[in-house]
């Protein structure tokens, strides 16, 4: 599929998909004429990257997380101390955002339950 279709299927603008590629978060295949081409795995990857970025994770850590996920799939889960420190700091922030979002979700559910 071309970038426009990938953008439509993922809800991510084509310019952001190109940005993900520039940042090393996505690697498109290329046709002989130089056009980008994408397959089904790219749909999931773009959605994953977009979700991580929307949750507040900086792109430099998104790349590290994607690499860590790939390493976990092969049981090669070690990383440098510097990366481990960055991930630990990010984990604290994620936990705080999750707690905040959970409270918001619970409030919305309560309001909706009372409204029905």
N, C-alpha and C positions, 0 to 999 in steps of 0.2 A: 504494500500500500504506500501511497505517497504521503508527504507530511500533512497535507490538508485533511486527509482521511484520518490519520492518527490524531490530529488535533480535534477533529469532530468526535471521534470515539472516546477520547480521554477527557474532553472538556478543557484541554490545555492549549493555549494559543500557540500557533506555529512558531512565533518568535521566541516563546519560552522554550519550546522543544529545541530550537537551534541554540539557545543559551545553555540548556542542559548539555548539549553536545559539546559546546565550547568549554564547558567546565569539566568535561570528562565524566559526566554522569550518565551518558548515553552514547552509544556508538551505532550510527546508522550504517547500513550496507549501502553501497553505491552501485548504480547501474553503469554500463559502459559510457553513457552520455554524461555521467557525473551527478545525476539526480539521486537524491536520497531515496532509499526504499526501506520499508519497515515490515516486520512480521508480527505475529501474535505476541511473542515474548516482549516486544517493544511496548505494546499497549499496557501490559502489567508494569513494566519498568517505569514508564512515564507516569503512570498513576501513583506508583510508590514514591518516586522522587517528588512529585507535586505534593503528595500528602505530607511527606517529611518536611518540605519547605514551608507549607502552610501551617504546620504545627510549630514553626519557629526555629527549626534546626538550620543553622547556616550551611551553605552549600559545601564548604570545606569538610564539615562533619558528615554531611549526607554521603559524600564519596567514601569517607572512612567507614560509615555504617554499612554501606553496600558491600564494601570489601570485606568487612567483618562477617556479614551474613554469608557471603560466598565462602569465606574461610570456615565458618561453622558447618557449612554443608559438607566440607571435606575433613572436618575435625582438626584443621590447622588454625586454631583459635588464638594464637599468641599475637601480641602486638608490642610496639615500643612503649616504654614508660611514659613518654610524652603523649602519645595517643591515648593510652589508658587514663592519664590524668584529664585530658580533654573530654573523653567519654564519661568519666565519673562526674565531672562538673556538669556536663549536659544532662546526665541522668537525674541529678538533683533538680534541675530546672524542669525537666519533663515531669517528674513526680509532682511538683508544685502546680504545673499547668493541668495535669490530669486531675488533681484534687479539686482545682477551681472549676474545671469543666464538669466534673462529676456533680458538684454542688449545683451548678447551673442546670444541668440535665434533670436532677432530682426536683428542683424547684419548678421547672417547666412541666414535668410530669404531674406534679401535685396540682398546679394551676389548671392544667388540661383535664385532670380527673374530676376536679370540682366543677368545671365548666360544663361537663357533659351531663 
